[in-house]
Amino acid sequence: MRPPPVTDAIVDLRGDVPATLPPGAMEARGLVLAESGLDGLPAWLGALTRLRMLDVAHNRLTALPDAIGALRALEVLYVGDNRLTALPEAIRPLAVLTYLGADANDLPTLPAWIGELERLVELRLQDNRIDRLPPWLGRLGALRALHLRGNRLTALPGELGGLTSLRHLDVRANALRTLPDELGALARLRVLDLRANRLTELPAALADLHGLEKLDLRWNPLASKPRVAAELEARGCFVLW
């Protein structure tokens, strides 16, 4: 077998995943198994304890093996565009994970243990069927970007106000009718994307978002520009509605 391509300690096995451990994999810092038609992951994956990045996106996975939990150095995990109906428990032990992409699956909700992934900086959950968020999501104090576009959310928990590092919040294309006052506590928020929801008003507490640079309100049933949006605009925030 020809050795897999290696670039800066990343082993790319896209489209040609072997049944046995390939040469060079034990030393890999990154592994790409994306776009390979997989409905399961190879048994040797759990032995790669030096991995910092794993890409298994764009497959047919309905679950992840428990062996994923042995990859304790993993910082970046791509599992988007699969067939997951729950966020796999195997992710829970990954205490140093900073990026999790689980978009374009079939997730209806998130587990309570999501709040244990305290080092997460970016969480991508767009294009699932999530209809509610657990309050424990608000424990992710390091989170800077939260992507929830294209789900079925009708409300956001007030606990999101605990995301004190958040810069980017995307809840476009949901079914939100109201927003919690606690969003006004997101002092570092720069972008708030509320497009294509069912909002008829905004909470006055959003005026406390002094660092907000962009507020997108398009495709909501707003009769006029909300007063708080005008206040933000007067301070230099770019408002679309």
C-alpha positions as CSV (number, residue, x, y, z in Angstrom):
1,M,0.0,0.0,0.0
2,R,1.3,3.5,-0.9
3,P,1.8,5.6,2.2
4,P,-0.9,8.2,2.8
5,P,-0.2,11.8,2.0
6,V,1.2,13.7,5.0
7,T,1.2,17.5,5.3
8,D,2.6,19.1,8.6
9,A,1.8,15.9,10.5
10,I,-1.7,15.6,9.0
11,V,-2.5,12.2,7.5
12,D,-5.2,12.5,4.8
13,L,-7.0,9.2,4.0
14,R,-10.0,10.8,2.4
15,G,-11.7,8.3,0.2
16,D,-9.3,5.5,0.9
17,V,-9.6,4.5,4.6
18,P,-7.7,1.2,5.3
19,A,-8.9,-1.5,7.6
20,T,-5.5,-1.7,9.3
21,L,-3.4,1.0,10.9
22,P,-1.6,2.9,8.0
23,P,2.1,3.9,8.1
24,G,2.8,7.2,9.8
25,A,-0.6,7.4,11.6
26,M,0.7,6.8,15.1
27,E,2.8,10.1,14.9
28,A,0.0,12.1,13.3
29,R,-1.3,15.3,14.9
30,G,-4.3,15.4,12.4
31,L,-6.3,12.8,10.6
32,V,-8.7,13.3,7.7
33,L,-11.3,10.5,7.1
34,A,-13.9,12.9,5.5
35,E,-15.8,12.2,2.3
36,S,-15.2,8.5,2.5
37,G,-18.7,6.9,2.6
38,L,-18.1,5.6,6.1
39,D,-20.9,4.2,8.2
40,G,-18.4,3.3,10.9
41,L,-14.9,4.3,11.9
42,P,-11.8,2.0,11.9
43,A,-11.0,0.1,15.0
44,W,-7.4,1.4,15.0
45,L,-8.6,5.1,15.5
46,G,-8.5,4.9,19.3
47,A,-4.7,4.1,19.3
48,L,-3.9,7.6,17.9
49,T,-3.6,9.3,21.2
50,R,-1.5,12.2,19.8
51,L,-4.2,13.4,17.6
52,R,-5.2,17.0,17.9
53,M,-7.5,17.2,14.9
54,L,-9.9,14.6,13.5
55,D,-12.1,15.2,10.5
56,V,-14.8,12.6,9.9
57,A,-17.3,14.9,8.2
58,H,-19.4,14.1,5.1
59,N,-19.9,10.4,5.8
60,R,-22.8,8.3,6.8
61,L,-22.1,7.9,10.5
62,T,-25.0,7.3,12.9
63,A,-22.7,7.0,16.0
64,L,-19.1,7.4,17.1
65,P,-17.2,4.6,18.8
66,D,-16.2,4.8,22.4
67,A,-12.6,4.8,21.3
68,I,-13.0,8.4,20.4
69,G,-13.0,9.2,24.1
70,A,-9.4,7.9,24.3
71,L,-8.2,10.8,22.1
72,R,-7.6,13.1,25.1
73,A,-5.4,15.5,23.2
74,L,-8.0,16.2,20.6
75,E,-8.7,19.9,20.1
76,V,-10.6,20.0,16.9
77,L,-13.4,17.6,15.9
78,Y,-15.4,17.7,12.6
79,V,-18.4,15.4,12.6
80,G,-20.7,17.5,10.3
81,D,-22.8,16.2,7.5
82,N,-23.4,12.7,8.9
83,R,-26.5,11.0,10.3
84,L,-26.2,11.5,14.0
85,T,-29.4,11.7,15.9
86,A,-27.7,12.5,19.2
87,L,-24.4,14.1,20.1
88,P,-22.3,11.0,20.9
89,E,-21.3,10.3,24.5
90,A,-17.8,9.5,23.2
91,I,-17.2,13.2,22.9
92,R,-17.8,13.9,26.6
93,P,-14.2,13.0,27.8
94,L,-12.5,15.3,25.3
95,A,-11.7,17.9,27.9
96,V,-9.4,20.0,25.8
97,L,-11.7,20.3,22.8
98,T,-11.8,23.8,21.4
99,Y,-13.7,23.4,18.2
100,L,-16.7,21.1,17.6
101,G,-18.5,21.0,14.2
102,A,-21.6,18.9,14.3
103,D,-23.6,20.7,11.7
104,A,-25.9,19.1,9.1
105,N,-26.9,16.1,11.2
106,D,-30.3,15.2,12.7
107,L,-29.8,16.3,16.3
108,P,-33.0,17.2,18.1
109,T,-31.4,18.6,21.2
110,L,-28.1,18.7,23.2
111,P,-27.0,16.5,26.1
112,A,-26.6,18.0,29.6
113,W,-22.9,17.2,29.5
114,I,-22.2,19.8,26.8
115,G,-21.5,22.2,29.6
116,E,-18.5,20.1,30.6
117,L,-16.6,21.0,27.5
118,E,-15.3,24.1,29.1
119,R,-12.5,24.9,26.6
120,L,-14.8,25.1,23.6
121,V,-14.2,28.2,21.6
122,E,-16.4,27.5,18.6
123,L,-19.5,25.3,18.4
124,R,-21.2,24.7,15.1
125,L,-24.7,23.1,15.2
126,Q,-26.4,24.7,12.3
127,D,-28.8,22.8,10.1
128,N,-30.0,20.2,12.6
129,R,-33.5,20.0,14.1
130,I,-32.7,21.3,17.6
131,D,-35.9,22.7,19.2
132,R,-34.5,23.6,22.6
133,L,-31.2,24.3,24.2
134,P,-30.1,23.0,27.7
135,P,-29.3,25.6,30.3
136,W,-25.9,24.0,30.8
137,L,-24.8,25.5,27.5
138,G,-24.4,28.7,29.4
139,R,-21.4,27.2,31.3
140,L,-19.2,27.4,28.2
141,G,-17.3,30.5,29.4
142,A,-14.6,30.3,26.7
143,L,-17.0,30.1,23.8
144,R,-16.6,32.8,21.2
145,A,-18.8,31.6,18.3
146,L,-22.1,29.7,18.5
147,H,-23.8,28.7,15.3
148,L,-27.4,27.6,15.5
149,R,-28.8,28.6,12.1
150,G,-31.5,26.5,10.5
151,N,-32.8,24.7,13.6
152,R,-36.3,24.7,15.2
153,L,-35.7,26.9,18.2
154,T,-38.7,28.8,19.5
155,A,-36.8,30.3,22.5
156,L,-33.4,30.8,23.9
157,P,-32.5,30.0,27.6
158,G,-31.6,32.9,29.7
159,E,-28.5,31.0,30.7
160,L,-26.9,32.0,27.4
161,G,-26.1,35.2,29.2
162,G,-23.3,33.2,30.9
163,L,-21.4,33.0,27.7
164,T,-19.2,35.9,28.7
165,S,-16.6,35.4,25.9
166,L,-19.1,35.2,23.1
167,R,-18.4,37.3,20.0
168,H,-20.6,35.8,17.4
169,L,-24.2,34.4,17.8
170,D,-26.0,33.1,14.8
171,V,-29.6,32.0,15.3
172,R,-30.8,32.7,11.8
173,A,-33.7,30.7,10.3
174,N,-35.3,29.4,13.5
175,A,-38.8,30.2,15.0
176,L,-37.8,32.6,17.7
177,R,-40.6,34.9,18.9
178,T,-38.8,36.5,21.8
179,L,-35.3,36.9,23.2
180,P,-34.3,36.7,26.8
181,D,-33.1,39.9,28.6
182,E,-30.0,38.0,29.6
183,L,-28.5,38.4,26.1
184,G,-27.7,42.0,27.2
185,A,-25.0,40.5,29.4
186,L,-22.9,39.4,26.4
187,A,-20.5,42.3,26.8
188,R,-18.1,41.0,24.1
189,L,-20.7,40.2,21.5
190,R,-19.8,41.7,18.1
191,V,-22.3,40.0,15.7
192,L,-25.9,39.0,16.4
193,D,-27.7,37.3,13.5
194,L,-31.4,37.1,14.0
195,R,-32.6,36.8,10.4
196,A,-35.6,34.8,9.4
197,N,-37.3,34.3,12.8
198,R,-40.7,35.4,14.1
199,L,-39.6,38.4,16.2
200,T,-42.0,41.3,16.6
201,E,-39.9,43.1,19.2
202,L,-36.5,43.2,20.9
203,P,-35.7,43.4,24.6
204,A,-34.5,46.8,25.7
205,A,-31.6,45.0,27.4
206,L,-29.9,44.6,24.1
207,A,-28.9,48.3,24.5
208,D,-26.3,47.0,26.9
209,L,-24.3,45.4,24.0
210,H,-21.9,48.3,23.8
211,G,-19.4,46.3,21.6
212,L,-22.0,45.1,19.1
213,E,-20.9,45.8,15.5
214,K,-23.6,44.1,13.4
215,L,-27.2,43.3,14.2
216,D,-29.2,41.6,11.4
217,L,-33.0,41.7,11.8
218,R,-34.1,41.0,8.2
219,W,-37.0,38.7,7.5
220,N,-38.7,39.1,10.8
221,P,-42.3,40.5,11.1
222,L,-41.2,43.8,12.6
223,A,-43.6,46.6,12.0
224,S,-40.8,49.2,12.3
225,K,-37.2,49.4,13.5
226,P,-37.2,48.6,17.2
227,R,-36.1,51.5,19.5
228,V,-33.2,49.5,20.8
229,A,-31.9,48.8,17.3
230,A,-32.0,52.6,16.6
231,E,-30.0,53.1,19.8
232,L,-27.4,50.6,18.8
233,E,-27.2,52.1,15.3
234,A,-26.6,55.6,16.8
235,R,-23.6,54.2,18.6
236,G,-22.1,52.8,15.4
237,C,-23.6,49.3,15.1
238,F,-24.5,48.3,11.6
239,V,-28.2,47.4,11.7
240,L,-30.0,45.5,8.9
241,W,-33.8,45.1,9.1
